[in-house]
Amino acid sequence: MLKPAMPNLRIVVVNTVIHDEDDESLHAQAERARVLRIGLLEAGYDIIASLPPDMYLPDRIAQLQPDMIIVDAESDARDVLEHIVIATRDERRPIVMFTESEDAESMEAAVAAGVSAYIVAGLQSERIKPVLQVALARFKREQKLLDELSDTRSKLAERKVIEKAKGLLMQRQGFTEDQAYQKLRTMAMSKNLKLSEVAQRILDVEDLLG
């Protein structure tokens, strides 16, 4: 679960350092990593790990259970995003990406991967805290909408099952709609089950009997 106090966020940083580039590029990457670390520490955040974007990334994120993931990418990081998609597939987390890439395809890939904030160019330590605050707020808002949508779909599915079971009782036993509903309700109460669960059992039995 996400903690309410921003300074207590447990953060994993994913560094996409490319070792075969020239000295100038390596220096720039090292400086970006330093600025990011300073900004996080000055804001009071807990950096629990700094990880490479390799095949073990999903497992490491699953083990560490961070509140937020930060991707520090000098350029295109679509391979990293694929690993993160796998790592956050079952348990979504806010993801913030700092990059120098303004490529439209990279941005689209980041959005598709669930990135909450995509920050291009100009990684300054003083910007980090407000960026993370906005990213977390956006993530919570989106998560709330997704939860509400999931709840609505679940209720609609349950309602369809109940209606189908009612129809079956009306057909098989000659009940009125109200009698069929009361029958389901009585069965649910006696078995300490949800109405939809009893309805599904009735439909399952009907399927078995043909």
N, C-alpha and C positions, 0 to 999 in steps of 0.2 A: 504493500500500500504506500502511496505517496504521503510524505510527512507534510503537515501544514506549514511549518516554518521553513522558509526558503533556505536560510543559512545551514540547515541540517541535511540538505539534500546529499545523498550518496551518489557520486558521479563516476562513471567510467569514461575515460578518454580514449578514443581510437585514433592513433597516429598513422597516417599513410605516408611514411617516409620512404622515398625512392632512393636507394643507395647507389644506383649506377649513374646518377646525374652528376653534373659538374660541381666543383667546390662552391661556386656562388649560390647555386640552387640549394645545395645541402645546408649552407649557412643560413639561407632564408627560411628553410624549413625548421631548422633548430631555433631560430629566433621566434618564429611563430609559436612553436611549442612552449618556449620560455614565457612569452607574453601571455599565452593562454593559462599556463600554470599559475603565474603571478596573479592574474585577474581572478581566478577561482579561489586562490588562497586568501587574497585580500578581501574577497566577499564572504569568506568564512565557510566555503563549501568543503565537503569531505571528498577528496579524490581517492577513491578506493583502489583504482588500478589504471594503468596506462597500457593498452593492449595493441598488438599489431593486427592488421586486417587479414588474418589467415583463416584457414579452415577450422581452427579451433575456437574462433571467436564466439559462435553461438553457444558452445558448451561453457565457455568461461563466463559469458553474460548470465547464463542460466544459473551457474554456481554462485556468482557474486550478488545477483538480485539488486542491481542499482536502481535508483529512483529516476535517473536521467542518463542518456548517452550523448556524448559530444564527439562529433567526427571532425578532426582537423585534417583537411585535405588540401594539398597544394594545387592539385588539378583534378582531372576526372576521377571520380571515385565510385563508379557504378558497380565495380566488383565488391567494394566494401558494403555498399547498400544491399547487395544480394545477401551477404552474410547477416546483416542486421535484420533484414526482413525475416529470415529464418529464425533468428534469435528472439524476435519480438512477435512472432506469429501467434503464439498462444497467450502471451501476456504483454499487452501493448505498454510502451513507455514513451515519454517525450524524447525526441531526438533533435538535437541542434547541430547544424553543419556549418562550419566556418571554412570557406574555400576561396580560391582565387579564380575559379572557373565561372565564366558568365555564359557558358554554352547552354542554349535553350534545352537541348536534349538531356543534359545533366540535371537541370532544374526540374524537368518533368519526371525524370527517374527518381529524384529525391522526394518529390511530392507523392509519387506512387508508392514509395517505400515507407511513407508515413512520417517524413521529416516535418517537425513542427515549426522550425525556423531555418531558413537558408540564407546565410549571411555572406555576401560577396565582397571581397577586398576590404582592407582596412581593419584588421584585427587589433583593437586597442583594449588594454586591460580594463579601462574604465567603462567600456561598453558592455562588458560581459554580463554583469549583474542584471541590468535592465533587459538585455536580450533574453536571458534565461527566465526572467520573471514573465515576460510576454509569452515566451514559448510554453511555459508551464500553464499559464492561464488559458492559452489557446487549446492546449492538449486536454485540459480538464473540461472545457466547454464542448469540444468535439466528442470526448469520451461520454459525457452526459447525454448528448444527442444520440450517440450510438447505442447506449444502454436503453434509452427511451424507445428507440426504434426496435431494438431486440425484444423489449418487453411487450410492445404493441403487437409484433409479429407472433410472439408466443401466445398472447391472449387470443388472437384471431384463430390460431391453429387449434387451441383448446376449444374454442367456441364451435368450430367446424366439427370436431370430434363429438362434442356433446349433442349437437343438432343431428348428426348422423345416427348416433345411438338412440336418441329419442325417436327418430323416424323408424328405426328398426323395431323398437318396442311397440310403437303404434301399429306397425304392420303385422308383427308376429302375435301380439297379445290383444290387439284391438283397443289399446289405450287411447285416450284423448291426449293431446299435447301436454296438458297440465298433469294428467295422471302419469305420463311417461317421465316428465321432469321430476315429479314427486317420488317416483320409484327410484330414479337415479340418485336423488338426494338422500333417500332413506338408506340405500345401499352404501353410499359414500360415508354417511355418519356411522353406520354399524361397523364398517371396516376401517374407519379412521383414515379414509383416503380422500384425495381431491375428487371433485365431480368429474373432471376430465380423465382422471386415472381409471375410475369405475367405467366411464363411457368407453375408454380404449379397451378395457378388458372384455366388455361385451362385444365389441367389434372383432377382437382377436378370436373369441370363442366362435363367433359366426363364421369367420374365415376358416377355422379348423373344421367346422362341421359342414362347411360348403353350403 
